[in-house]
Amino acid sequence: MQNQADTPTDDQIEALTRAWLEQAVIGLNLCPFAKAVHVKQQIRYRVTRATDWNTLGEHLDEELTLLAESDANNIDTTLLIIPLALEQFDEYTDFLDWAERILERAGLEGVLQIASFHPQYQFADAEPDDIENFSNRSPFPVLHLLRESSIDRAVAAYPDASAIFEKNMATLRDLGLSGWNMLPFVVTNKQP
């Protein structure tokens, strides 16, 4: 876990997360649905300073409730950014199971869903350094809260949505690790 004093400010964390979204997710078209909500400013960014599961669970519950109760024209999706906890990917995946239970307990299963992004993201059948993992790698652990209705509309409007994953894998293989490392948000975030 990072020391709070060594952690960037909330504004810096949000800016780096926005840069990742703009340059990787939207810039490489890893999610063809992200650009519209970004341009319309319908993405809520919430940085949590939680360092333990209980507090993080409370913040997740707050954000799930806020998203469910908000007008989609104002907030269509939320990125809950976690700079001080869940640093190890295995702990993050364990927390995801608990996050799903929080979603169910809130009565929002089928209304909202949680997508996952992490700096060490690794697909089950991949090696740690496989470039394909980078489709879900973010500067900080992130819980992406999405409306099921928005996903349904986006998938219905997008031809062959089932091919997105394979297209992303091909894009990342073509880019390669050296290309990924040249993205401005990565260069900016490199430690001296």
CORMO-V126143 format. One record per backbone hydrogen bond with DSSP energy under -1.0 kcal/mol. NH is the residue of the N-H (numbers start at 1). CO is the residue of the C=O. If there is no record, write none. Layout:
BEGIN
[[NH,CO] [NH,CO]]
END
This chain:
BEGIN
[[13,9] [14,10] [15,11] [16,12] [17,13] [18,14] [19,15] [20,16] [21,17] [22,18] [23,19] [24,20] [25,20] [26,21] [27,22] [28,24] [30,25] [31,25] [34,31] [38,34] [39,35] [40,36] [41,38] [42,37] [44,77] [46,79] [48,81] [56,52] [57,53] [58,54] [59,55] [60,56] [61,57] [62,58] [63,59] [64,60] [65,61] [66,62] [67,63] [68,64] [69,65] [74,71] [75,71] [76,42] [77,42] [78,145] [79,44] [80,143] [81,46] [82,141] [92,88] [93,89] [94,90] [95,91] [96,92] [97,93] [98,94] [99,95] [100,96] [101,97] [102,98] [103,99] [104,100] [105,101] [106,102] [107,104] [108,103] [111,108] [112,108] [113,146] [115,144] [117,142] [118,136] [121,118] [126,123] [130,127] [133,130] [134,131] [135,132] [136,133] [142,117] [143,80] [144,115] [145,78] [146,113] [148,111] [151,147] [152,148] [153,149] [154,150] [155,151] [156,152] [157,153] [163,160] [164,161] [167,163] [168,164] [169,165] [170,166] [171,167] [172,168] [173,169] [174,170] [175,171] [176,172] [180,176] [181,177] [183,180] [186,183] [187,183] [188,184] [189,185]]
END
